[in-house]
């Protein structure tokens, strides 16, 4: 497998609606952005989202996620 790291994901622009009254990005949006950004990474690493592959080979999930700000 070719070297995939450091992985360069899509750029995300933080808008005002993603921020709280103090101008900090809301934790819900951190989670959403990382969740959406992990899909292309896993596909580039060879994971598949098609149902047959998941049933017959492997899948992945994240049981715990910590956000330290």
C-alpha positions, 0 to 999 in steps of 0.5 A: 500500500502506498504511503497515505500519511500524513493524510490530507482531508477536505478543508472545512470552513467554520461558519458563524452558525457552527460557533457558540456565543463565545465564538468557539466551534460547537462540539457537535460540529467537531464530531460531525466534521470528523465523522464525515472526514473519516469516510474518505480516509477509510475508503483510501485505506481499503475499507468498503461500505457496501453491505455484502463486504461488511457482512462477509469480511469486516467493519469498523466502529468507534465505541468512544470518542473524546473531545478535549478543547 
